[in-house]
Structures are given as C-alpha cells and as structure tokens.
Amino acid sequence: MQNYQKIVVMGLGYIGLPTASMLATKGLQVLGVDVNASAVDTINHGKIHIVEPDLDILVKSAVNSGNLKASMTPEQADAFILAVPTPFVADAEAHEKIPDLSYVEAATKAICPYLEEGNLVILESTSPVGATEMIRDIIYRERPDLAEVDPQKKHGRIYVAHCPERVLPGSILRELVDNDRIVGGVDKESAQKAQSLYKSFCSGKIFLTDSRTAEMAKLVENSFRDVNIAFANELSLICDRLSINVWELIELANKHPRVNILSPGPGVGGHCIAVDPWFVVHAAPETARLIRTAREVNDGKPHWVLEKIKQKADRFRDPVIGCLGLAFKANIDDLRESPALQIAQQLERMQIGKVMACEPNVVNGHSPLPLHDLHDVLKEADILVLLVDHDEFKEIDHELLKAKVLIDTRGCWR
C-alpha cells in the first residue's frame, strides 16, 4: 500500500471538510485549504461552518489531535484532493446550461507550485467528462518539469485520478465510509494509487476504471434520479389538471411489485441532481433528449407552484404567505440550487403579499431572506406553502391549519 503521510484537501465545504476530517482521524496529516477566511478560522478553532450530523464532533477531534489544520494556501504534500464547486452557467443562445470549471482550474493552478514527482492529485468534484484529463494537462503546462519525459513511460511523474463523491447530505459521515466508490485514473497506475488512499478510510468496495468512465458514472447516477423525479413531477401536473390526488395515485401504483414511483415536490435542488444532467446534455446535446426533457420538467416545477400561489393569493387583499422551508431537501441547511428558496425569493419580487419564510435549519442572517419563527408564521399567514418536508412541519397540529389556505408540495398534510 502506498505510504501517504500528508494530504492537502482543496475546498472545505460539504465534501472537503468531512473528507479532510476523516483522513485526519485515521492518523494522516491533513491541510484543508479554502478561500473563505472565516471558514478557515472557524475550523482551526475546532468548529464547523456548515450543518451536518456529527461533523462537529469529528472536526473537533481531528483539530485537537493536531492532524487537521486549515489554511488559505496549500503546502507540499503526498496527495492533493480537489473538492471545489462545479456549478453551471446559463447559455441563453443554446437554451442549456454549461459546466463552469473555473474553480477546478483555479484549485489546480494553486497546487502546481507545491507538486513534486510522485504526487497524487484526485478530483472529487462532480465534473463533465474530460475534466480529470484537463487537470493533468494544466499540471503539465504549469510544471513542464513534471511532464512525461521518457517516451517509454505510459504515464507522467504525477498521478491523476477522479473519485466522485457519492454521499447524501444528512448522512455524509456514514456514507463516506460505507458507500462503494469508483476510482478512475488517467492511467492504470493513477487509479491504483488513488485506490490505496481511499482504502485508508473506506469500508465499501472500490472499483477501478478510467477517468472518463468514472466522470460519466457519477453524471449518470444523478441523471437517472433526475429522470425519475421528473416522472413524478409530471404526474403531479397531470393529476392536478384531472382533479386526482397524486399522492394517493402514487401510493396505489406502487403496490405493483415492479413499480416504484418517487414523490413529487416543488422542483429539484442541491449541488448534484439539479446540475449534473446538464453536463451530459452539454456533452451530447443531440442525443441526450430524455435527460434534457427531465431537466426542463423539474426546472419548470417552481414556476407551476408560483402560479398556484398567485391564484390563491388573488382571493385576498394583502395576503400573508408563509413559506415553510428553504433548503433543497428535508432536515438540512443546504440552500444550493434549492427550488424552495427560488420560489420564496420570486414571491418577494412578485409583491403579491407579505412573505414570511421559515427555515428551522438555518440561522437568521445566513439566509438570503429574513427568517421567521414557525409559531409566528402559523399565527399570521393566510396562505401556507409547504416547500420542504422538515420534521418540524410534519408535526404541526392540523387544528392550526384548518383556517389556512394550504399549498402542500410535499404531500405531508394530505
């Protein structure tokens, strides 16, 4: 097994910080690097700047052991893990969204001065096909001394691989250890070296492949889920037109032994499912027709919800609209690509009534919208819009809902 002693993790968000902390608790020296000075300071004090069950305990343990430190600049190490954002940008002309690899490029260039022969560079960020090879090419361009010099060699003196994260917010620490992993190298040796590092903390199986297949595998996993969610969301639109309770319909249809329809919602959010399918569409726009349509269905659902709210609001004069939930899924604080947040912000802009947003998992001041206590929202709102199925909202006494106009996008109050 490769002997890794020091690891640099670029990016200390929902993937980078848990990964860095996990490696540190396994006895490795880990330097976490982030451009956010406040996050770096928070972590160095043994605290966390994001919400994830038990992460505070892990980070505190890793920092107190002396194995985890945070900084705004990298250092020399045996291996470098890139866990930075890979968002998309809208291309209005092509009517699609294209990958933004600027963070990956910046992180790669930042580590180049510190690379040494034999180092391993791993891209964890979900990326379009070819991104790992792009990292290799950037390194060779910035550090020609590390580029391939012997034509008999099958690889350069730097090893580069892709190991896409496969964790679920709210269960990151458990899934980081237990889930199977895919490792794809720009060559066989790179994949093997990356596998050796992940064996230090992963109990799941580790499957080796090439980097392009590994990149596509992660995109396909999330595109599969997006297509299935789109089917459920489209059903909700059809059932609304036909005056059918979509939740009862799905419950009955799922009685079939080979049918498993997912639950509809106000749209699809998060850093993966709402983003990754566009990477596939961008790579093969003429053939990714089903994936594109699914994305359009899910992207269009928030607009449908807004229209429903507007129709209800027209019954009132200066209505108070309570928006319950802003996160992209239940019981987390993550607002990335959240359809709930999009709906609440658009309601503010539409000015059809006073908007009161309640998000129990986010501290006031850390949200783009002012946050209100659930008790106050239930007391003042004329219209209640359930956007996220947080546990707190499921437990609301139904007696408190009787005098309200209800728009339940999650099927919790049926």
KEROVEX-646728 format. One record per residue (C-alpha): residue in three letters; z negated, y, x. Coordinates in pm, whole numbers, plus 50000, padded with zeros to 5 digits. Each point is the difference from the previous one (the first is absolute). Example, Ala and Ser with C-alpha at 12.3 -4.5 7.8 and 13.67 -1.06 7.14 Angstrom:
<resn=Ala	w=49220	v=49550	u=51230>
<resn=Ser	w=50066	v=50344	u=50137>
This chain:
<resn=Met	w=50000	v=50000	u=50000>
<resn=Gln	w=50088	v=50348	u=50119>
<resn=Asn	w=49694	v=50185	u=50131>
<resn=Tyr	w=49982	v=50332	u=49814>
<resn=Gln	w=49710	v=50222	u=50097>
<resn=Lys	w=50092	v=50347	u=49876>
<resn=Ile	w=50198	v=50092	u=49688>
<resn=Val	w=50125	v=50338	u=49882>
<resn=Val	w=50052	v=50035	u=49624>
<resn=Met	w=50219	v=50294	u=49901>
<resn=Gly	w=49904	v=50121	u=49652>
<resn=Leu	w=49653	v=49963	u=49847>
<resn=Gly	w=50079	v=49976	u=49631>
<resn=Tyr	w=49965	v=49714	u=49753>
<resn=Ile	w=50155	v=49748	u=50242>
<resn=Gly	w=49934	v=50141	u=50346>
<resn=Leu	w=49625	v=50057	u=49963>
<resn=Pro	w=49915	v=49655	u=49858>
<resn=Thr	w=50222	v=49835	u=50264>
<resn=Ala	w=49846	v=50201	u=50284>
<resn=Ser	w=49649	v=49925	u=49876>
<resn=Met	w=50070	v=49631	u=49958>
<resn=Leu	w=50136	v=49971	u=50355>
<resn=Ala	w=49699	v=50192	u=50135>
<resn=Thr	w=49754	v=49765	u=49830>
<resn=Lys	w=50180	v=49711	u=50172>
<resn=Gly	w=49898	v=50144	u=50337>
<resn=Leu	w=50315	v=50193	u=50091>
<resn=Gln	w=49993	v=50359	u=50122>
<resn=Val	w=50186	v=50201	u=49736>
<resn=Leu	w=50112	v=50362	u=50002>
<resn=Gly	w=50108	v=50128	u=49660>
<resn=Val	w=50233	v=50298	u=50007>
<resn=Asp	w=50068	v=50241	u=49715>
<resn=Val	w=50137	v=50353	u=49962>
<resn=Asn	w=49720	v=50085	u=49754>
<resn=Ala	w=49720	v=50155	u=50209>
<resn=Ser	w=49752	v=49973	u=49712>
<resn=Ala	w=50069	v=49627	u=49958>
<resn=Val	w=49959	v=49944	u=50375>
<resn=Asp	w=49664	v=50179	u=50000>
<resn=Thr	w=49883	v=49813	u=49690>
<resn=Ile	w=50083	v=49660	u=50150>
<resn=Asn	w=49833	v=50083	u=50333>
<resn=His	w=49682	v=50062	u=49799>
<resn=Gly	w=50029	v=49650	u=49855>
<resn=Lys	w=50115	v=50119	u=49659>
<resn=Ile	w=50320	v=49968	u=49798>
<resn=His	w=50238	v=50250	u=49841>
<resn=Ile	w=50155	v=49757	u=49751>
<resn=Val	w=49850	v=49776	u=49730>
<resn=Glu	w=50022	v=49624	u=50047>
<resn=Pro	w=49728	v=49745	u=49920>
<resn=Asp	w=49786	v=49912	u=50305>
<resn=Leu	w=50218	v=50201	u=50239>
<resn=Asp	w=49712	v=50238	u=50068>
<resn=Ile	w=49787	v=49711	u=50125>
<resn=Leu	w=50279	v=49864	u=50221>
<resn=Val	w=50080	v=50340	u=50154>
<resn=Lys	w=49634	v=50079	u=50065>
<resn=Ser	w=49955	v=49663	u=50171>
<resn=Ala	w=50316	v=50043	u=50209>
<resn=Val	w=49908	v=50352	u=50112>
<resn=Asn	w=49636	v=49917	u=50072>
<resn=Ser	w=50112	v=49706	u=50216>
<resn=Gly	w=50194	v=50242	u=50218>
<resn=Asn	w=50322	v=49807	u=49943>
<resn=Leu	w=50162	v=50250	u=49761>
<resn=Lys	w=50071	v=50362	u=50082>
<resn=Ala	w=50234	v=50249	u=49834>
<resn=Ser	w=50213	v=50264	u=50166>
<resn=Met	w=50297	v=50226	u=49938>
<resn=Thr	w=50180	v=49875	u=50312>
<resn=Pro	w=50078	v=49644	u=50113>
<resn=Glu	w=49906	v=49837	u=50330>
<resn=Gln	w=50126	v=49710	u=50208>
<resn=Ala	w=49939	v=49663	u=49838>
<resn=Asp	w=50121	v=49641	u=49985>
<resn=Ala	w=50140	v=50029	u=49649>
<resn=Phe	w=50093	v=50282	u=49764>
<resn=Ile	w=50004	v=49965	u=49620>
<resn=Leu	w=50190	v=50259	u=49795>
<resn=Ala	w=49853	v=50039	u=49651>
<resn=Val	w=50141	v=50335	u=49895>
<resn=Pro	w=50156	v=50109	u=49667>
<resn=Thr	w=50360	v=49910	u=49913>
<resn=Pro	w=50074	v=50211	u=49690>
<resn=Phe	w=50340	v=50082	u=49854>
<resn=Val	w=50191	v=50320	u=49941>
<resn=Ala	w=50218	v=50068	u=49699>
<resn=Asp	w=50377	v=50010	u=50048>
<resn=Ala	w=50118	v=50192	u=49693>
<resn=Glu	w=50366	v=49953	u=50087>
<resn=Ala	w=49975	v=49621	u=50023>
<resn=His	w=49750	v=49979	u=49709>
<resn=Glu	w=49767	v=49786	u=50211>
<resn=Lys	w=49709	v=50027	u=50240>
<resn=Ile	w=50039	v=49936	u=50371>
<resn=Pro	w=49743	v=49886	u=50258>
<resn=Asp	w=49818	v=50263	u=50204>
<resn=Leu	w=49926	v=49848	u=50341>
<resn=Ser	w=49886	v=50325	u=50162>
<resn=Tyr	w=49637	v=49881	u=50023>
<resn=Val	w=50106	v=49675	u=50165>
<resn=Glu	w=50221	v=50187	u=50245>
<resn=Ala	w=49724	v=50249	u=50083>
<resn=Ala	w=49742	v=49723	u=50052>
<resn=Thr	w=50241	v=49807	u=50225>
<resn=Lys	w=50073	v=50304	u=50213>
<resn=Ala	w=49627	v=50077	u=50021>
<resn=Ile	w=49921	v=49663	u=50158>
<resn=Cys	w=50297	v=49995	u=50239>
<resn=Pro	w=49824	v=50184	u=50285>
<resn=Tyr	w=49718	v=49742	u=49990>
<resn=Leu	w=50209	v=49682	u=49991>
<resn=Glu	w=49994	v=49756	u=50288>
<resn=Glu	w=50202	v=49691	u=50081>
<resn=Gly	w=49892	v=49705	u=49788>
<resn=Asn	w=49857	v=50210	u=49714>
<resn=Leu	w=50040	v=49890	u=49639>
<resn=Val	w=50104	v=50250	u=49731>
<resn=Ile	w=49957	v=49895	u=49636>
<resn=Leu	w=50132	v=50183	u=49695>
<resn=Glu	w=49779	v=49931	u=49697>
<resn=Ser	w=50144	v=50274	u=49779>
<resn=Thr	w=50229	v=49872	u=49726>
<resn=Ser	w=50343	v=50106	u=50122>
<resn=Pro	w=50373	v=49967	u=49932>
<resn=Val	w=50195	v=49731	u=50179>
<resn=Gly	w=50064	v=50100	u=50359>
<resn=Ala	w=49690	v=50217	u=50049>
<resn=Thr	w=49842	v=49765	u=50256>
<resn=Glu	w=50319	v=49999	u=50206>
<resn=Met	w=49999	v=50380	u=49972>
<resn=Ile	w=49653	v=50006	u=50156>
<resn=Arg	w=50121	v=49785	u=50288>
<resn=Asp	w=50297	v=50230	u=50054>
<resn=Ile	w=49781	v=50313	u=49996>
<resn=Ile	w=49772	v=49844	u=50262>
<resn=Tyr	w=50293	v=49909	u=50223>
<resn=Arg	w=50147	v=50349	u=49960>
<resn=Glu	w=49670	v=50178	u=50073>
<resn=Arg	w=49894	v=49754	u=50272>
<resn=Pro	w=50315	v=49865	u=50170>
<resn=Asp	w=49774	v=49852	u=50267>
<resn=Leu	w=49884	v=49751	u=49739>
<resn=Ala	w=50347	v=49914	u=49876>
<resn=Glu	w=50176	v=49676	u=50076>
<resn=Val	w=50112	v=49997	u=50362>
<resn=Asp	w=50078	v=49635	u=50063>
<resn=Pro	w=50307	v=49884	u=49801>
<resn=Gln	w=49863	v=49644	u=50019>
<resn=Lys	w=49698	v=50102	u=49793>
<resn=Lys	w=50012	v=49949	u=49626>
<resn=His	w=49758	v=50285	u=49939>
<resn=Gly	w=49872	v=50318	u=50157>
<resn=Arg	w=49662	v=50045	u=50160>
<resn=Ile	w=49847	v=50135	u=49679>
<resn=Tyr	w=49941	v=49768	u=49705>
<resn=Val	w=50067	v=50141	u=49653>
<resn=Ala	w=49927	v=49834	u=49665>
<resn=His	w=49954	v=50071	u=49631>
<resn=Cys	w=49702	v=49865	u=49806>
<resn=Pro	w=50005	v=50153	u=49651>
<resn=Glu	w=49665	v=50047	u=49829>
<resn=Arg	w=49952	v=49795	u=49682>
<resn=Val	w=49667	v=50122	u=49866>
<resn=Leu	w=49889	v=50126	u=49661>
<resn=Pro	w=49795	v=50321	u=49978>
<resn=Gly	w=49653	v=49907	u=49887>
<resn=Ser	w=50020	v=49665	u=50182>
<resn=Ile	w=50132	v=50111	u=50339>
<resn=Leu	w=49729	v=49855	u=50224>
<resn=Arg	w=50013	v=49655	u=49843>
<resn=Glu	w=50379	v=49983	u=49985>
<resn=Leu	w=50035	v=50136	u=50354>
<resn=Val	w=49832	v=49681	u=50118>
<resn=Asp	w=50103	v=49743	u=49740>
<resn=Asn	w=50362	v=50083	u=49918>
<resn=Asp	w=50291	v=49829	u=50172>
<resn=Arg	w=50194	v=50231	u=50230>
<resn=Ile	w=50362	v=50034	u=50101>
<resn=Val	w=50073	v=50102	u=50359>
<resn=Gly	w=50353	v=50093	u=50098>
<resn=Gly	w=50092	v=50081	u=50357>
<resn=Val	w=50303	v=50171	u=50149>
<resn=Asp	w=50006	v=49676	u=50200>
<resn=Lys	w=49813	v=49671	u=49992>
<resn=Glu	w=49753	v=50098	u=50274>
<resn=Ser	w=49901	v=50317	u=49814>
<resn=Ala	w=49925	v=49804	u=49684>
<resn=Gln	w=49788	v=49750	u=50192>
<resn=Lys	w=49796	v=50272	u=50172>
<resn=Ala	w=49937	v=50178	u=49669>
<resn=Gln	w=49897	v=49671	u=49842>
<resn=Ser	w=49741	v=49957	u=50275>
<resn=Leu	w=49841	v=50336	u=49918>
<resn=Tyr	w=49980	v=49936	u=49626>
<resn=Lys	w=49843	v=49660	u=50058>
<resn=Ser	w=49695	v=50187	u=50129>
<resn=Phe	w=49903	v=50096	u=49644>
<resn=Cys	w=50237	v=49836	u=49749>
<resn=Ser	w=49898	v=49669	u=49843>
<resn=Gly	w=50322	v=49980	u=49797>
<resn=Lys	w=50318	v=49840	u=50129>
<resn=Ile	w=50227	v=50212	u=50221>
<resn=Phe	w=50372	v=49943	u=49958>
<resn=Leu	w=50242	v=50106	u=50274>
<resn=Thr	w=50348	v=50140	u=49945>
<resn=Asp	w=50222	v=50280	u=50127>
<resn=Ser	w=49911	v=50364	u=49934>
<resn=Arg	w=50277	v=50067	u=49748>
<resn=Thr	w=49898	v=49703	u=49783>
<resn=Ala	w=49635	v=50106	u=50017>
<resn=Glu	w=50091	v=50353	u=49892>
<resn=Met	w=50209	v=49872	u=49711>
<resn=Ala	w=49734	v=49750	u=49893>
<resn=Lys	w=49748	v=50277	u=49931>
<resn=Leu	w=50259	v=50205	u=49812>
<resn=Val	w=50097	v=49696	u=49793>
<resn=Glu	w=49637	v=49921	u=49912>
<resn=Asn	w=49946	v=50344	u=49853>
<resn=Ser	w=50345	v=50019	u=49840>
<resn=Phe	w=49926	v=49672	u=49821>
<resn=Arg	w=49682	v=50148	u=49856>
<resn=Asp	w=50175	v=50325	u=49909>
<resn=Val	w=50271	v=49817	u=49806>
<resn=Asn	w=49740	v=49804	u=49805>
<resn=Ile	w=49798	v=50312	u=49920>
<resn=Ala	w=50319	v=50171	u=49887>
<resn=Phe	w=50059	v=49716	u=49753>
<resn=Ala	w=49654	v=50058	u=49851>
<resn=Asn	w=50048	v=50377	u=49991>
<resn=Glu	w=50338	v=49964	u=49833>
<resn=Leu	w=49844	v=49768	u=49743>
<resn=Ser	w=49744	v=50270	u=49919>
<resn=Leu	w=50282	v=50247	u=49926>
<resn=Ile	w=50181	v=49749	u=49779>
<resn=Cys	w=49683	v=49904	u=49814>
<resn=Asp	w=49912	v=50363	u=49937>
<resn=Arg	w=50338	v=50052	u=49835>
<resn=Leu	w=49965	v=49682	u=49793>
<resn=Ser	w=49636	v=50066	u=49901>
<resn=Ile	w=49872	v=49690	u=50177>
<resn=Asn	w=49673	v=49980	u=50195>
<resn=Val	w=50125	v=49927	u=50351>
<resn=Trp	w=49662	v=49869	u=50118>
<resn=Glu	w=49984	v=49740	u=49725>
<resn=Leu	w=50364	v=49910	u=50059>
<resn=Ile	w=49945	v=49938	u=50371>
<resn=Glu	w=49683	v=49802	u=49932>
<resn=Leu	w=50188	v=49773	u=49761>
<resn=Ala	w=50309	v=49966	u=50221>
<resn=Asn	w=49780	v=49903	u=50294>
<resn=Lys	w=49876	v=49700	u=49803>
<resn=His	w=50325	v=49836	u=50114>
<resn=Pro	w=49921	v=49786	u=50307>
<resn=Arg	w=50279	v=50155	u=50207>
<resn=Val	w=49969	v=50364	u=49893>
<resn=Asn	w=49775	v=50251	u=50174>
<resn=Ile	w=50086	v=50355	u=49894>
<resn=Leu	w=49801	v=50270	u=50176>
<resn=Ser	w=49824	v=50288	u=49828>
<resn=Pro	w=50182	v=50330	u=49942>
<resn=Gly	w=49854	v=50332	u=50109>
<resn=Pro	w=50086	v=50368	u=50044>
<resn=Gly	w=50225	v=49924	u=50298>
<resn=Val	w=49962	v=49851	u=50348>
<resn=Gly	w=49817	v=50162	u=50290>
<resn=Gly	w=49859	v=49932	u=50342>
<resn=His	w=50143	v=50002	u=50348>
<resn=Cys	w=50192	v=49673	u=49960>
<resn=Ile	w=50141	v=49900	u=49661>
<resn=Ala	w=50112	v=50350	u=49907>
<resn=Val	w=50163	v=50053	u=50340>
<resn=Asp	w=50128	v=49679	u=50158>
<resn=Pro	w=50273	v=49910	u=49748>
<resn=Trp	w=50175	v=50327	u=50083>
<resn=Phe	w=50029	v=49878	u=50361>
<resn=Val	w=50197	v=49700	u=49873>
<resn=Val	w=50215	v=50217	u=49774>
<resn=His	w=50074	v=50234	u=50289>
<resn=Ala	w=50102	v=49709	u=50223>
<resn=Ala	w=50232	v=49840	u=49742>
<resn=Pro	w=50069	v=50257	u=49725>
<resn=Glu	w=50298	v=49818	u=49849>
<resn=Thr	w=49831	v=49662	u=49965>
<resn=Ala	w=49633	v=50083	u=49931>
<resn=Arg	w=50076	v=50077	u=49636>
<resn=Leu	w=49709	v=49819	u=49836>
<resn=Ile	w=49750	v=50143	u=50249>
<resn=Arg	w=50132	v=50352	u=49944>
<resn=Thr	w=49983	v=49963	u=49621>
<resn=Ala	w=49642	v=49874	u=50019>
<resn=Arg	w=49905	v=50303	u=50209>
<resn=Glu	w=50164	v=50231	u=49746>
<resn=Val	w=49815	v=49833	u=49712>
<resn=Asn	w=49664	v=50034	u=50173>
<resn=Asp	w=50069	v=50352	u=50124>
<resn=Gly	w=50095	v=50099	u=49646>
<resn=Lys	w=49684	v=49870	u=49833>
<resn=Pro	w=49784	v=50309	u=50078>
<resn=His	w=50257	v=50220	u=49823>
<resn=Trp	w=49977	v=49776	u=49693>
<resn=Val	w=49620	v=50029	u=50004>
<resn=Leu	w=50023	v=50378	u=50028>
<resn=Glu	w=50226	v=50013	u=49697>
<resn=Lys	w=49748	v=49793	u=49804>
<resn=Ile	w=49723	v=50241	u=50097>
<resn=Lys	w=50212	v=50299	u=49903>
<resn=Gln	w=50071	v=49851	u=49657>
<resn=Lys	w=49627	v=49951	u=49938>
<resn=Ala	w=49913	v=50345	u=50137>
<resn=Asp	w=50239	v=50167	u=49756>
<resn=Arg	w=49755	v=49912	u=49722>
<resn=Phe	w=49735	v=50227	u=50150>
<resn=Arg	w=49957	v=50364	u=50082>
<resn=Asp	w=49888	v=50028	u=50366>
<resn=Pro	w=49903	v=49633	u=50035>
<resn=Val	w=49773	v=49866	u=50271>
<resn=Ile	w=50166	v=49704	u=50172>
<resn=Gly	w=49776	v=49759	u=50190>
<resn=Cys	w=50178	v=49808	u=50277>
<resn=Leu	w=49796	v=49696	u=50097>
<resn=Gly	w=50087	v=49889	u=50351>
<resn=Leu	w=50214	v=50145	u=50279>
<resn=Ala	w=50013	v=49713	u=50252>
<resn=Phe	w=50301	v=49771	u=50015>
<resn=Lys	w=49795	v=49693	u=49899>
<resn=Ala	w=49659	v=49905	u=49871>
<resn=Asn	w=49673	v=50056	u=50185>
<resn=Ile	w=50136	v=50166	u=50314>
<resn=Asp	w=50035	v=50361	u=50120>
<resn=Asp	w=50361	v=49976	u=50122>
<resn=Leu	w=50223	v=50269	u=49846>
<resn=Arg	w=50319	v=49918	u=50192>
<resn=Glu	w=50309	v=49998	u=49778>
<resn=Ser	w=49770	v=49977	u=49698>
<resn=Pro	w=50176	v=50028	u=49663>
<resn=Ala	w=49666	v=50098	u=49843>
<resn=Leu	w=49969	v=50297	u=50235>
<resn=Gln	w=50364	v=50090	u=49938>
<resn=Ile	w=49941	v=50001	u=49623>
<resn=Ala	w=49684	v=50213	u=50021>
<resn=Gln	w=50160	v=50253	u=50233>
<resn=Gln	w=50309	v=50027	u=49780>
<resn=Leu	w=49778	v=50055	u=49695>
<resn=Glu	w=49842	v=50294	u=50182>
<resn=Arg	w=50344	v=50147	u=50064>
<resn=Met	w=50115	v=49944	u=49639>
<resn=Gln	w=49705	v=50209	u=49871>
<resn=Ile	w=49986	v=49823	u=49665>
<resn=Gly	w=49621	v=49997	u=50008>
<resn=Lys	w=49695	v=49995	u=50223>
<resn=Val	w=50005	v=49701	u=50237>
<resn=Met	w=49672	v=49833	u=50098>
<resn=Ala	w=50046	v=49735	u=50269>
<resn=Cys	w=49737	v=49736	u=50069>
<resn=Glu	w=50022	v=49784	u=50314>
<resn=Pro	w=49664	v=49834	u=50078>
<resn=Asn	w=50117	v=49864	u=50337>
<resn=Val	w=50095	v=50337	u=50151>
<resn=Val	w=49757	v=50272	u=50105>
<resn=Asn	w=50068	v=50342	u=49845>
<resn=Gly	w=50184	v=50210	u=50254>
<resn=His	w=50194	v=49698	u=50131>
<resn=Ser	w=50234	v=50003	u=49703>
<resn=Pro	w=50303	v=50224	u=49930>
<resn=Leu	w=49849	v=50065	u=49656>
<resn=Pro	w=49649	v=50110	u=49900>
<resn=Leu	w=49796	v=49697	u=49896>
<resn=His	w=49770	v=49973	u=49700>
<resn=Asp	w=49713	v=49769	u=49914>
<resn=Leu	w=50091	v=49720	u=49760>
<resn=His	w=49730	v=50107	u=49755>
<resn=Asp	w=50146	v=50351	u=49981>
<resn=Val	w=50355	v=49873	u=49954>
<resn=Leu	w=49896	v=49768	u=49717>
<resn=Lys	w=49814	v=50286	u=49833>
<resn=Glu	w=50268	v=50269	u=50025>
<resn=Ala	w=50337	v=49823	u=49990>
<resn=Asp	w=50213	v=49989	u=49686>
<resn=Ile	w=50243	v=49760	u=50165>
<resn=Leu	w=49892	v=49726	u=50241>
<resn=Val	w=50264	v=49852	u=50229>
<resn=Leu	w=49892	v=49683	u=50180>
<resn=Leu	w=50209	v=49996	u=50318>
<resn=Val	w=49800	v=49766	u=50226>
<resn=Asp	w=49793	v=49703	u=49890>
<resn=His	w=49689	v=50081	u=50204>
<resn=Asp	w=49692	v=49800	u=49899>
<resn=Glu	w=49828	v=50317	u=49879>
<resn=Phe	w=50273	v=50059	u=49743>
<resn=Lys	w=50000	v=49641	u=49875>
<resn=Glu	w=49628	v=50033	u=49924>
<resn=Ile	w=50028	v=50313	u=49783>
<resn=Asp	w=49826	v=49957	u=49665>
<resn=His	w=50281	v=49974	u=49744>
<resn=Glu	w=49793	v=50205	u=49757>
<resn=Leu	w=50065	v=50299	u=50229>
<resn=Leu	w=50376	v=49947	u=49966>
<resn=Lys	w=50027	v=49993	u=49622>
<resn=Ala	w=50051	v=50374	u=49955>
<resn=Lys	w=50250	v=50024	u=50287>
<resn=Val	w=50375	v=49966	u=50021>
<resn=Leu	w=50047	v=49713	u=50245>
<resn=Ile	w=50289	v=49926	u=50233>
<resn=Asp	w=49916	v=49677	u=50183>
<resn=Thr	w=50253	v=49921	u=50273>
<resn=Arg	w=49799	v=49702	u=50126>
<resn=Gly	w=49910	v=49806	u=49685>
<resn=Cys	w=49624	v=50034	u=50049>
<resn=Trp	w=49917	v=50143	u=49658>
<resn=Arg	w=50216	v=49782	u=49776>
